[in-house]
C-alpha cells in the first residue's frame, strides 16, 4: 500500500502558515487572556463588593449604579489618546503602564468611605484602564490577518467568562473568609487582594510582550516572513487612512459605535448586576452567590468560542453576530418573567450571557476588516470608547429603574430591546466589506 503524497504547492504553503500562526497564538493569547482576566476582575468586582459595601456605607441602588458607570466616563475621555500613545511608544510599555496604574487605583478602593470617594475612584479607574482593551485589539492586528482574527479575539475575550467562572466564587470566598481580619470589611480585602495582581502582571508584560513581528526573538526569520506576508495580503483590503481625524469622518465607524453600544448595554448589565440578580432569587451567602453566578459564564465560554470558530471557518460575520444578539434579547426577556425561581433565572441568564458575551469578540471582526493605517488606532478607540458609554448608561439605568419601580423586570426588557436594535444595525453593514 503506497503512502499518500506529501502536500505540495498551495496546500503545503497553507499548512506551513497554519503552523506558524498556531505558534503565535500559543505565545501571545494565553498571556493576553491572563491580562484581561485581571482587568475584568478589577473592573467589575464592585458588583460583588456591593453586597456588603452598599449596606456598610449606606449607598442606594442608584448611587451604586452611578458609581459603577462613572468608570466609563473616565474610560471615554482617555481612550483615544491612550490608544494613540500605545501606537507611538509600543504595546509592551504602554500596556504595562496601564496595568500597573489600574492595579494601584483598584487597591485604593479599600479606603472608600462615602459616595464621593467612590465616584472619584471609579472615574480614576476608568481613566487608568483606558486604552487597554482597544490596545489589545489593535495589537492583534499587528499579528493576525482578518480571517484569523475572530477566533483569536474570541479566545482573548474568553477572559470575560473565565473571570466570571473563577472570579465570582473567589470574590465571594474573599469576602466571607477575610471579613473582620485586621478590622477590615470583606469588601476592603476584596479590592486589595484583586488589585495587586494587576501590578505584578503589568511588570511581567515589560519582559514578555514584543512590539512587532520583526522584534519577536521566538520566531525564526522564515516564520516572521510568513506572518508579514499574510498581513500584507490582508492589508490590501483595508481602507487605509493616513490621518487620525479620517477615522471620525468614516460613516462606518459611527455605525460600529451604535452596534457596540447596544451590545455593551447587555454585557455590563450582567457583569455589574449578576450577583444582585442571583441574590434576589433568595440565595444567601457570598460564596453560594458567587458559585451560582459562574453558571451563566460557563455557557458563554462555550458559545463564544463555537461562534468565533464558525465565523472564521465560513468567513461570515453578520449573521454570526445577529443570532447571539437575539439570543441575549430572549434571555433577558425570560429572566424578567422568571425572577422568582433560582433555577429558571439561571437558565435565562445563561442564555443571555451566552448571547451577549458572544457578541463582543465577533463584533471586532467588523471594524478591523475595513480600518487600516494610522487612523486604525483612533478608529478602534473611538468605537470602544463611545460603545462603552453604555457601561455608564446600563448600570445607572438598572439602578434608577429599580429604585423608581421596585422591579427588576422593566430594566430587563429595556436591555432586550437594545440587543434587538444592535442586531438590526449589524444587517446595515455590507457583507462584501466584512465577510473576509
Residue pairs with C-beta under 8 A, 6 or more apart in sequence:
6 12
7 15
16 226
17 226
17 230
20 219
20 223
20 226
20 227
21 144
21 148
21 227
21 230
23 219
23 223
24 143
24 144
24 219
24 227
25 152
25 155
27 216
27 218
28 143
28 209
29 152
29 155
29 156
31 205
31 208
31 209
32 136
32 139
32 156
33 155
33 156
33 158
33 159
33 162
34 159
34 201
35 95
35 99
35 132
35 136
35 159
35 201
35 205
36 133
36 136
36 156
36 157
36 159
36 160
36 163
37 159
37 162
37 163
37 166
37 167
38 99
38 103
38 197
38 198
38 201
39 99
39 102
39 129
39 132
39 133
39 159
39 198
40 159
40 160
40 163
40 167
40 271
41 163
41 167
41 171
41 194
42 102
42 103
42 106
42 125
42 129
42 194
42 195
42 198
43 71
43 125
43 129
43 271
44 163
44 268
44 271
44 272
45 106
45 167
45 171
45 190
45 191
45 194
46 53
46 67
46 68
46 109
46 122
46 272
47 68
47 271
47 272
47 273
47 274
47 275
47 276
48 168
48 171
48 172
48 175
48 187
48 190
48 275
48 286
48 290
49 109
49 171
49 175
49 187
49 190
49 191
50 59
50 64
50 275
50 276
51 175
51 187
51 275
51 276
51 279
51 286
51 289
52 175
52 179
52 185
52 186
52 187
52 286
53 59
53 112
53 185
53 187
54 60
54 61
54 64
56 185
56 187
57 112
57 113
57 114
57 115
57 118
59 67
59 115
59 118
60 399
60 403
61 399
61 400
61 402
61 403
62 396
62 399
62 400
62 403
63 115
63 118
63 399
64 395
64 399
65 272
65 395
65 396
65 397
65 398
65 399
65 400
66 119
66 396
66 399
67 115
67 118
67 119
67 122
68 122
68 272
68 395
68 396
69 122
69 391
69 392
69 393
69 394
69 395
69 396
70 119
70 122
70 123
70 126
70 392
71 122
71 123
71 125
71 126
71 129
71 391
71 392
72 126
72 388
72 389
72 390
72 391
72 392
73 123
73 126
73 389
73 392
74 122
74 123
74 124
74 125
74 126
74 127
74 128
74 130
75 126
75 127
75 129
75 130
75 385
75 388
75 391
76 126
76 130
76 385
76 386
76 388
76 389
76 392
77 127
77 130
78 126
78 127
78 130
78 131
79 130
79 131
79 134
79 381
79 382
79 384
79 385
79 388
80 378
80 381
80 382
80 385
81 131
82 94
82 98
82 130
82 131
82 135
82 381
83 131
83 134
83 135
83 138
83 377
83 378
83 380
83 381
84 244
84 377
84 378
84 381
85 94
85 131
86 94
86 95
86 131
86 135
86 138
86 139
86 377
87 138
87 374
87 377
90 211
91 135
91 138
91 139
91 142
91 209
91 211
92 205
92 206
92 208
92 209
92 210
92 211
93 206
94 131
94 135
95 132
95 135
95 136
95 139
95 202
95 205
95 209
96 202
96 203
96 205
96 206
97 202
98 128
98 129
98 130
98 131
98 132
98 135
98 202
99 132
99 198
99 199
99 201
99 202
99 205
100 198
100 199
100 202
100 203
101 128
101 129
102 125
102 128
102 129
102 132
102 198
103 195
103 196
103 197
103 198
103 199
103 200
103 202
104 128
104 195
104 199
105 121
105 124
105 125
105 128
105 195
106 125
106 191
106 194
106 195
106 198
107 191
107 192
107 195
107 196
108 121
108 191
108 195
109 118
109 121
109 125
109 191
109 195
110 184
110 188
110 189
110 191
110 192
111 117
112 118
112 121
130 385
131 381
133 384
134 380
134 381
134 383
134 384
134 385
136 156
137 153
137 364
137 368
137 380
137 384
138 376
138 377
138 380
140 149
140 152
140 153
140 156
140 368
141 149
141 368
141 376
142 212
142 213
142 231
143 213
143 227
143 231
144 152
144 231
145 230
145 231
145 233
145 234
146 234
146 237
146 365
146 368
146 369
146 436
147 234
147 312
147 315
147 436
148 312
149 312
149 364
149 365
149 368
150 308
150 311
150 312
150 317
150 320
150 361
150 362
150 364
150 365
151 305
151 308
151 309
151 311
151 312
153 308
153 361
153 362
153 364
153 365
154 304
154 305
154 307
154 308
154 309
154 361
154 362
155 305
155 308
156 361
157 304
157 357
157 360
157 361
158 301
158 304
158 305
160 267
160 271
160 297
160 300
160 357
160 360
161 297
161 298
161 300
161 301
161 304
161 353
161 357
162 297
162 301
163 297
164 271
164 274
164 293
164 294
164 296
164 297
164 300
164 353
165 294
165 297
165 298
165 301
166 294
167 194
168 274
168 275
168 289
168 290
168 291
168 293
168 294
168 297
169 287
169 290
169 291
169 294
170 194
170 290
171 190
171 194
171 286
171 290
172 285
172 286
172 287
172 288
172 289
172 290
172 291
173 286
173 287
173 290
174 186
174 189
174 190
174 193
174 194
175 186
175 187
175 189
175 190
175 286
176 186
176 285
176 286
176 287
177 186
178 184
178 186
178 189
178 190
178 193
179 185
179 186
179 189
180 186
181 189
186 286
210 216
210 217
213 219
213 224
213 227
213 228
213 231
214 224
214 228
216 224
219 227
235 372
237 369
237 370
237 436
238 369
238 370
238 371
238 372
238 373
238 376
239 250
239 370
239 371
239 372
240 372
240 373
241 247
241 250
241 371
241 372
241 373
241 374
241 375
241 376
241 379
242 373
242 374
242 375
243 374
243 375
244 374
244 375
244 377
244 378
245 375
245 378
246 373
246 375
247 253
247 371
247 375
247 376
247 378
247 379
247 382
248 378
248 382
250 371
250 375
250 379
252 367
252 370
252 429
252 433
253 367
253 371
253 379
253 382
253 383
255 425
255 428
255 429
256 363
256 366
256 367
256 383
256 387
257 382
257 383
257 386
257 387
258 422
258 425
259 321
259 363
259 366
259 387
259 422
259 425
259 426
260 363
260 383
260 384
260 386
260 387
260 388
260 390
261 386
261 387
261 389
261 390
261 422
262 325
262 390
262 418
262 419
262 421
262 422
262 425
263 325
263 356
263 359
263 360
263 363
263 387
263 390
263 419
263 422
264 360
264 387
264 388
264 390
264 391
264 394
265 390
265 393
265 394
265 415
265 418
265 419
266 328
266 332
266 352
266 355
266 356
266 359
266 394
266 415
266 418
266 419
267 356
267 357
267 359
267 360
267 391
268 390
268 391
268 394
268 395
269 332
269 394
269 395
269 398
269 411
269 415
270 296
270 349
270 352
270 353
270 356
270 357
272 394
272 395
272 398
273 395
273 398
274 293
274 296
274 349
275 289
275 290
275 293
277 335
277 345
277 349
277 408
278 289
278 292
278 293
278 342
278 345
278 346
279 289
280 339
280 408
281 339
281 340
281 341
281 342
281 345
282 342
283 289
283 292
283 342
292 342
292 346
295 346
295 349
295 350
296 346
296 349
296 350
296 352
296 353
296 354
297 353
297 357
298 350
299 350
299 351
299 353
299 354
300 350
300 353
300 354
300 356
300 357
300 358
302 354
303 324
303 327
303 354
303 355
303 357
303 358
304 354
304 357
304 358
304 360
304 361
304 362
307 320
307 323
307 324
307 358
307 362
308 358
308 361
308 362
310 320
311 317
311 320
311 362
311 365
314 320
315 435
315 436
316 431
316 435
317 362
317 365
317 366
317 369
317 429
317 431
317 434
317 435
318 426
318 427
318 429
318 431
318 434
318 435
320 362
321 359
321 362
321 363
321 366
321 423
321 426
322 423
322 426
322 427
324 354
324 355
324 356
324 358
324 359
324 362
325 355
325 356
325 359
325 419
325 420
325 422
325 423
325 426
326 355
326 419
326 420
326 423
327 351
327 352
327 354
327 355
327 358
328 351
328 352
328 353
328 354
328 355
328 356
328 359
328 416
328 419
329 355
329 415
329 416
329 417
329 419
329 420
329 423
330 351
330 352
330 355
330 416
331 348
331 349
331 350
331 351
331 352
331 353
331 354
331 355
331 356
332 348
332 352
332 412
332 413
332 415
332 416
332 419
333 412
333 413
333 416
334 344
334 347
334 348
334 351
335 345
335 348
335 349
335 352
335 412
336 408
336 409
336 410
336 412
336 413
336 416
337 409
338 344
338 345
338 347
338 348
339 345
339 408
339 409
355 419
356 419
359 419
359 422
365 434
366 426
366 429
366 434
367 379
367 380
367 383
368 376
368 380
369 433
369 434
369 436
370 433
370 434
371 379
371 380
390 418
394 415
397 411
397 414
398 408
398 411
401 407
401 410
401 411
401 414
402 408
402 411
